[in-house]
Amino acid sequence: MPTFRSFAKVNLHLEVVRRRDDGFHELRTIFSTVDLADELEIEPAPTGVDLEVETGDAPGGPANLAHRAATRFLERWGGLSGVRIRLRKRIPAGGGLGGGSSNAATTLLALSELSGRRIPQGELAEMAAELGADVPFFLTGGRALGLGRGDRTTPLPDLDPPLSLWLAVPPFALSTAEVFAALPGRRGREEDPRVRAALEGRVPATLEEAIGVNDLEEPAFRLRPELGAVYTRLVRSRARAVRMSGSGSTLFAVFDDPEDARTGGEDLPPGSAWIRVETLGRAAWRSASGFGAIEGGD
């Protein structure tokens, strides 16, 4: 059975610009894939979509985003009578790392290959956006600028060298809807210099240029004060930078000294995970994901 790797992401920068008339929020965000991955075994089946979660706490059946991605692909493009998916989860759920969105994108890319349809990337991106705002990013991986709801993505130059990050994953998740609902009212936000640099294709030369702000931290910390306490402890543990990924609850930190990183991991709440990852560039993402050449993907 063909096996595909489905990588996590962090938001190196996330601005909430304004609340839109449709109720969603206009964002400016910079994504990067990291080398923490789920695995999906995907193969043709006689009929329908059969998804089994072998490890991890993700839902099975139609509640799973990968199941919905497979169902929509077969309905729109066919090429297969059915599909069987076995999912092994390693990306923590509900932590702002995009595991479900990544699984959905991986499913679309895999079925594009396995069906022989070779769907153009633009058409896959349209379906990906229907499934979720983060899903289009995971069709290309690497580093990218996300506009709109985060669903309009522009590839950016990779970080060179990659950033080494420590993920602090607390033993609780945060609801994206609740975090956005807790945002204070906004009339607009000036564009951050990091976004302008990204649009101009400049590669960050310093850590301060690579890692920006996250406007969702303040409402997330109000909803879960214990998460704000973890953030403060990481800052005090001599981390060079600490940020929340997406709408949380995962925080990521950069350390110069491995001993400081070890100490930072010891001071987390019981049940937390402390995971070392590196940012993953586009070429490395593509070679490690398990896909062949996909039309429009180069």
C-alpha positions as CSV (number, residue, x, y, z in Angstrom):
1,M,0.0,0.0,0.0
2,P,1.5,3.4,-1.0
3,T,2.6,5.4,2.1
4,F,2.6,9.2,2.2
5,R,4.0,11.5,4.9
6,S,1.8,14.4,6.0
7,F,3.8,17.2,7.6
8,A,2.8,19.7,10.4
9,K,3.2,23.5,10.1
10,V,3.9,26.4,12.3
11,N,2.8,30.0,11.8
12,L,6.0,32.0,12.0
13,H,3.9,35.2,11.8
14,L,0.2,35.8,12.1
15,E,-1.6,39.2,11.8
16,V,-5.4,39.5,12.1
17,V,-6.2,42.5,9.9
18,R,-9.9,42.9,10.3
19,R,-13.2,41.0,10.7
20,R,-14.8,40.6,7.3
21,D,-18.5,41.1,6.3
22,D,-18.9,37.3,6.0
23,G,-17.9,36.8,9.6
24,F,-14.4,35.4,8.9
25,H,-11.2,37.3,9.6
26,E,-8.7,38.7,7.1
27,L,-5.2,37.4,7.9
28,R,-1.7,37.9,6.9
29,T,0.4,34.9,7.9
30,I,3.6,33.2,7.1
31,F,3.5,29.4,7.3
32,S,6.4,26.9,7.3
33,T,6.2,23.1,7.3
34,V,8.2,21.3,10.0
35,D,9.6,17.7,10.0
36,L,6.9,16.2,12.3
37,A,4.6,14.1,10.2
38,D,1.6,11.7,10.2
39,E,1.6,8.8,7.8
40,L,-1.2,7.8,5.5
41,E,-1.4,4.5,3.6
42,I,-3.8,5.1,0.7
43,E,-4.8,2.5,-1.9
44,P,-7.7,1.9,-4.4
45,A,-10.7,0.1,-3.0
46,P,-13.8,-1.5,-4.6
47,T,-16.2,1.2,-3.5
48,G,-16.6,4.1,-1.2
49,V,-14.2,5.7,1.3
50,D,-12.9,3.6,4.2
51,L,-10.7,5.4,6.7
52,E,-9.1,3.7,9.7
53,V,-7.2,5.6,12.3
54,E,-4.5,3.1,13.5
55,T,-2.8,5.4,16.0
56,G,-3.7,8.7,17.6
57,D,-6.9,10.3,18.7
58,A,-8.2,11.6,15.4
59,P,-11.9,10.8,14.5
60,G,-12.6,8.2,11.9
61,G,-15.3,8.2,9.2
62,P,-16.8,11.4,7.7
63,A,-15.8,13.5,10.7
64,N,-12.2,13.2,9.5
65,L,-11.0,15.8,7.1
66,A,-9.0,13.3,5.0
67,H,-12.2,11.2,4.6
68,R,-14.1,14.3,3.4
69,A,-11.2,15.1,1.0
70,A,-11.3,11.7,-0.5
71,T,-15.1,11.8,-0.8
72,R,-15.1,15.1,-2.6
73,F,-12.2,14.0,-4.9
74,L,-14.1,10.9,-6.0
75,E,-17.3,12.8,-6.5
76,R,-15.7,15.5,-8.6
77,W,-13.0,13.7,-10.6
78,G,-13.5,10.0,-10.2
79,G,-10.8,7.8,-11.6
80,L,-11.2,5.3,-8.8
81,S,-14.2,3.3,-7.6
82,G,-13.2,3.8,-4.0
83,V,-10.3,4.3,-1.6
84,R,-8.9,2.8,1.6
85,I,-6.9,5.0,4.0
86,R,-5.0,4.0,7.1
87,L,-3.9,7.0,9.2
88,R,-1.1,6.9,11.8
89,K,-1.2,10.2,13.8
90,R,1.9,11.7,15.3
91,I,0.9,15.4,15.0
92,P,-1.0,16.4,18.1
93,A,-4.6,17.3,17.4
94,G,-6.1,20.7,18.2
95,G,-2.7,22.3,18.7
96,G,-2.5,24.7,15.8
97,L,-0.1,22.5,13.9
98,G,-2.5,21.8,11.0
99,G,-2.5,18.0,11.2
100,G,-6.0,17.5,9.9
101,S,-5.5,20.1,7.1
102,S,-2.3,18.4,6.2
103,N,-3.9,15.0,6.0
104,A,-6.6,16.4,3.7
105,A,-4.1,17.9,1.3
106,T,-2.0,14.8,1.3
107,T,-5.1,12.8,0.5
108,L,-5.9,15.1,-2.5
109,L,-2.3,14.9,-3.8
110,A,-2.2,11.1,-3.4
111,L,-5.5,10.5,-5.2
112,S,-4.4,12.8,-8.0
113,E,-1.5,10.4,-8.5
114,L,-3.2,7.1,-7.8
115,S,-6.2,7.9,-10.0
116,G,-4.0,8.8,-12.9
117,R,-6.0,12.1,-13.2
118,R,-3.0,14.4,-12.5
119,I,-5.3,17.2,-11.5
120,P,-3.8,20.7,-12.1
121,Q,-2.6,22.3,-8.9
122,G,-5.0,25.3,-9.2
123,E,-8.0,23.0,-9.3
124,L,-6.7,21.0,-6.3
125,A,-6.2,24.3,-4.5
126,E,-9.9,25.3,-5.1
127,M,-11.1,22.1,-3.6
128,A,-8.6,22.4,-0.7
129,A,-9.9,25.8,0.2
130,E,-13.4,24.4,0.3
131,L,-12.2,21.9,2.9
132,G,-10.4,24.4,5.2
133,A,-8.5,27.6,5.2
134,D,-5.1,25.9,5.9
135,V,-5.5,23.1,3.4
136,P,-4.2,24.9,0.3
137,F,-0.9,25.6,2.0
138,F,-0.2,21.9,2.5
139,L,-0.4,21.3,-1.3
140,T,3.0,22.9,-1.7
141,G,4.7,22.9,1.8
142,G,7.9,24.8,2.5
143,R,7.4,28.4,3.5
144,A,4.5,30.5,2.2
145,L,2.6,33.7,2.7
146,G,-1.1,33.2,3.4
147,L,-3.7,36.0,2.7
148,G,-7.4,36.2,3.0
149,R,-8.4,33.5,5.5
150,G,-4.9,32.1,5.0
151,D,-6.2,30.2,2.0
152,R,-4.6,32.4,-0.7
153,T,-1.0,31.3,-0.6
154,T,2.2,32.5,-2.3
155,P,5.4,30.3,-2.0
156,L,8.3,32.1,-0.3
157,P,12.0,31.3,-0.3
158,D,13.0,28.6,2.2
159,L,14.8,29.5,5.4
160,D,18.5,28.7,5.0
161,P,19.7,27.3,7.2
162,P,16.5,25.7,8.6
163,L,15.3,26.8,12.0
164,S,15.5,24.4,14.9
165,L,12.3,24.7,17.1
166,W,11.1,23.1,20.3
167,L,7.3,22.5,20.3
168,A,5.6,22.8,23.7
169,V,2.3,20.9,23.3
170,P,0.1,21.3,26.4
171,P,-2.4,18.6,27.5
172,F,-5.4,20.6,26.2
173,A,-6.6,21.9,22.8
174,L,-8.1,25.3,21.9
175,S,-11.1,25.9,19.8
176,T,-10.2,28.0,16.8
177,A,-13.7,29.5,16.7
178,E,-13.5,30.5,20.4
179,V,-10.1,32.1,20.0
180,F,-11.2,34.2,17.1
181,A,-14.4,35.1,18.9
182,A,-12.4,36.4,21.8
183,L,-10.4,38.8,19.7
184,P,-10.9,42.5,20.6
185,G,-12.6,44.6,17.9
186,R,-10.3,45.7,15.1
187,R,-10.7,48.4,12.5
188,G,-7.5,47.5,10.6
189,R,-3.8,46.8,11.0
190,E,-0.8,48.2,9.3
191,E,1.2,45.7,7.3
192,D,4.1,44.3,9.2
193,P,7.6,44.7,7.6
194,R,8.0,41.0,7.6
195,V,5.1,40.7,5.2
196,R,6.5,43.3,2.9
197,A,9.8,41.5,2.9
198,A,8.1,38.2,2.1
199,L,6.2,39.8,-0.8
200,E,9.5,41.1,-2.2
201,G,11.0,37.6,-2.0
202,R,13.6,38.4,0.6
203,V,15.0,35.6,2.8
204,P,15.1,36.5,6.5
205,A,18.6,37.3,7.6
206,T,17.9,37.2,11.4
207,L,15.7,35.4,13.8
208,E,13.7,38.6,14.4
209,E,13.0,38.8,10.6
210,A,12.0,35.1,10.5
211,I,9.7,35.0,13.5
212,G,7.1,37.8,13.9
213,V,4.0,38.2,15.9
214,N,0.8,36.2,16.6
215,D,-2.3,38.4,17.2
216,L,-4.2,35.3,18.5
217,E,-1.9,34.9,21.5
218,E,-3.7,37.5,23.6
219,P,-7.2,36.0,23.3
220,A,-5.8,32.5,23.6
221,F,-4.1,33.3,26.8
222,R,-7.2,35.0,28.2
223,L,-9.2,31.8,27.4
224,R,-6.5,29.6,28.9
225,P,-4.4,31.5,31.4
226,E,-2.3,28.4,32.0
227,L,-1.1,28.6,28.4
228,G,0.0,32.2,29.0
229,A,1.9,30.9,32.1
230,V,3.7,28.3,29.9
231,Y,4.6,31.1,27.5
232,T,6.1,33.2,30.3
233,R,8.1,30.3,31.7
234,L,9.6,29.6,28.3
235,V,10.6,33.2,27.9
236,R,12.3,33.1,31.3
237,S,14.1,29.9,30.3
238,R,16.3,32.0,28.0
239,A,14.5,31.1,24.8
240,R,15.5,33.5,22.0
241,A,12.0,33.5,20.7
242,V,8.6,32.1,21.8
243,R,5.4,32.1,19.7
244,M,2.1,30.3,19.5
245,S,1.3,28.5,16.3
246,G,-2.0,29.3,14.7
247,S,-4.8,29.6,17.3
248,G,-2.9,27.3,19.7
249,S,-2.5,25.6,21.9
250,T,1.1,24.6,20.8
251,L,3.9,27.1,21.5
252,F,7.3,26.9,19.8
253,A,10.6,28.2,21.1
254,V,14.1,28.8,19.7
255,F,17.1,28.2,22.0
256,D,20.8,28.7,21.4
257,D,21.9,26.4,24.3
258,P,20.7,22.8,24.4
259,E,20.8,22.9,28.2
260,D,18.4,25.8,28.2
261,A,16.1,23.8,25.9
262,R,16.3,20.8,28.3
263,T,15.4,23.1,31.2
264,G,12.6,24.7,29.3
265,G,11.1,21.3,28.6
266,E,11.2,20.3,32.3
267,D,9.0,23.2,33.4
268,L,5.9,22.3,31.3
269,P,2.6,21.2,32.8
270,P,2.1,17.4,33.5
271,G,1.0,15.7,30.3
272,S,2.7,18.1,28.0
273,A,4.9,17.1,25.0
274,W,8.2,18.7,24.2
275,I,9.2,17.9,20.6
276,R,12.2,19.1,18.7
277,V,11.6,19.9,15.0
278,E,13.2,21.7,12.1
279,T,11.6,23.8,9.4
280,L,11.2,21.9,6.2
281,G,11.9,23.6,2.8
282,R,9.8,23.0,-0.2
283,A,12.2,20.6,-2.0
284,A,12.7,18.6,1.1
285,W,9.0,18.5,1.8
286,R,8.3,17.2,-1.7
287,S,11.0,14.5,-1.6
288,A,9.9,13.3,1.9
289,S,6.2,13.3,1.3
290,G,6.2,10.4,-1.1
291,F,4.7,12.0,-4.2
292,G,5.9,11.9,-7.8
293,A,5.7,14.8,-10.2
294,I,2.3,16.5,-10.0
295,E,1.2,18.7,-12.9
296,G,1.5,22.3,-12.0
297,G,3.4,21.6,-8.8
298,D,6.8,22.7,-10.0
